[in-house]
């Protein structure tokens, strides 16, 4: 892997030049508590200390709402709405978010690729950024706290700048086309990088392995904790909407009022909605709130074989954004009873 350094005084110019490669999106503060990833006009507004955005990076590749087909009902014909996606840059993705995109790749770019997702993925340029965990983070338990592929550039904080790992041909191109911005990595930079990584590891609240959690969940589906925690749940779907790997969607055909034309739309759905498990004839595969609540825990902790990790990347979004204060990680710890605190 190629390594370069950028000094703090050149970061603003670096961010400005990223706009040459596509629309720049980065975290900005939108309230006292929340951040979101917005298109950037003034790079001074970018929040480098943001740990989580109210909408995960998946929205740039799987929009909350999109039109798939235009349907001509009279002629029994349809036309796919496939548009070429303009290049865009996502700045400030953390390691867990990048792993989340790789999980989505495994779903949408398998033997039957989703062309809508593929077009956006091809257009996206990923710039990673190091972070320090808070009390909600447990990416160390899911082994997603460090990422080796899936980005163009990954910036690691140094006292006077950033050590940059170059992770793709696009990343090499950015570095090669802007040589005045980057410097050689020195020994003191390597030492500072090691110190930052050691500091980051010590800030995690819990340590251990969650490799066996999926089995424990299957064996404890009748535990009283699921009744108690499901009772708190509002069924709002916040946990799934803010999750970087949740990917459930619904598809509907919407006819125009003249009955001659229609459109097929795809939009985000949630396993926490009662309608999600409802099928023709009125049967519901998950009729109770407890069924839906438990399903999410089992689904998120299922094993994703291509990456050797679970579908949960340990970001803590579901807990942070839950209006009922349901703590995803503490429930897992309680059901396991054995992790080292």
Secondary structure, DSSP 8 states (H G I E B T S, - for coil): -EEEEEEGGGHHHHHHHHGGGSEEEEEEE-SSS-EEEEE-S-GGG--TT----SS-GGGGTS-SEEEEEEEETTTTEEEE-------EEEEEE-HHHHHHHHHHHHHHSSSS--HHHHHHHHHEEEEEE-----TT--TTTTT-SS-SSS-SEEEEEETTEEEEEE-SHHHHHHHHHTGGG-B---HHHHHHHHHHHHHHHHT-S-BS--TTHHHHHHHTTT-HHHHHHHHH-----HHHHH-SS---EEEEEEE-TTSSEEEEEEEE--TTSGGGGB-TTS-BTT-SHHHHHHHHHHHHTSEETTTTEES-----HHHHT-TT---HHHHHHHHH---B-
